[in-house]
Amino acid sequence: MAKTEEELNQVAELWYRIGWRDKIVSAVEISCTGCSSHTQCTYQLVECVKEHGVEKCNQCSNFPCEKINHMLKRSLDYKKKCKEVCSKAEYDMLEKSFFNKEENLKK
């Protein structure tokens, strides 16, 4: 997970090249601290966390749920595109942060 402004800017540029965004977005928009009630999520997990009264998905009695399973499937679908447009270093970074979502969610 990118932390510094430079890392977040690199991720924003990479997401644009992959096609996950139609422009290079701000570091604030792209930063992610995990699934909690103070962030925005394209998978609607923030709303789900609030609805279930937990801080993170892995604290929910329904974890893993359909929303999580859908997110994990979408992540796997992105792997092919990423291998086509990313350098090895970029792909390795995505492998650790993006494609290891299931493992990261359990932390």
Residue pairs with C-beta under 8 A, 6 or more apart in sequence:
1 32
1 33
1 34
1 97
1 104
2 8
2 10
2 11
2 30
2 31
2 97
5 27
8 27
8 30
8 31
9 27
11 30
12 21
12 24
12 25
12 26
12 27
12 29
12 30
13 24
14 86
14 90
14 94
15 21
15 25
15 30
16 22
16 23
16 24
16 25
17 85
17 86
18 78
18 81
18 82
18 85
18 86
19 81
20 78
32 39
33 39
34 56
34 104
34 105
34 107
35 41
35 45
35 46
35 49
35 56
35 57
35 105
36 46
36 49
36 55
36 56
37 46
37 49
37 50
37 55
39 46
40 46
43 67
43 70
43 71
43 74
44 67
45 57
45 67
45 68
45 71
48 57
48 60
48 65
48 67
49 55
49 56
49 57
49 60
52 60
52 61
52 62
54 60
56 105
57 63
57 64
57 68
57 105
58 105
58 106
58 107
63 105
64 72
64 102
64 105
68 102
68 105
71 101
72 101
72 102
75 98
75 99
75 101
76 99
78 98
78 99
79 99
82 90
82 91
82 94
83 91
86 94
97 104
